[in-house]
Amino acid sequence: MKAYRAGLNDRSGWCLAFKYDDQLVERLKRRIPHTSRAWLPSAKEWWVASEYEQEVLELLPEFEAFLRQAPLPGMA
């Protein structure tokens, strides 16, 4: 898994990349509204708004390691 802080349309959030799992993708779509997520096909990553960090953590427990990293300046 790969995760990094990234904004999209003036909203803070996370870009996530993980091994494809159709069930995981469906759970992500059910838990996170379409207005707070986006598939970025050129990067093969999902963008998820920051307010859904807890849902991402529940779907991808390894996300916790990324949450503990301090944000880069200007990315908080």
N, C-alpha and C positions, 0 to 999 in steps of 0.2 A: 504494500500500500504506500501511496505517496499523498501528502497533503501539504498545502501551503495557503497562507492568507492571501486573498485576492478580492478586489472589489469588482462589481459589475453593475452598470447603470446607477452609479452613485450609491450603491449599497455595499457594506462590508460583508465579507463572507469567506468561504474556503473553496479552493479547487481540490477535488479528490480524484485520485486514480486508483483503481483496484482491479484485480483479476475479474473478468466478466463472470457474473453469476446471475442468471435471469431471475431467480427468486429474490435475490438481494436487490436488484434493480426495481422489481415490482414493489418490494417493501418500502424502498426509498420513495417511490412515487406515491404510495399510499400515505406515508407518514409526513412528507414534506410537500406543501401545496405547490402547484406549478408556478405560482408567482414568486416563490422563494427558492427555486432551483432551476438549473438550466443545463442541458447537455451541450458540451462544447466539442463538436465532432472533429475539428482539426487537431485538437489536443488529446482527444479521447479521455476527457475529464468531465466530471460533474462539478458545477458550481452550486454551493448551498449557502444561503444567507446565514449570517452569524447567529441569529436568534434561534436557529435549529441545531446548535452544537450538541445539545443533550440527545436529540433524536439520532444524530450521526453517531454519537458515542454508543448508543444502544444498538445501532445497526452494525457498527464497526468498532469493537472494543479497542483495537490497536490505535485508533484515533487519539486516545488519551495521551500518548507520547507527544503528539503534535500540539495538543492543547497546552501542555506544560512548557513548551518553548516560548521564550519571550518574543513578542512581535518585533519586527524590524522598525526602526524609527519611521513614523508616518503611516504605519500599517495597523495601528491599534484599533 
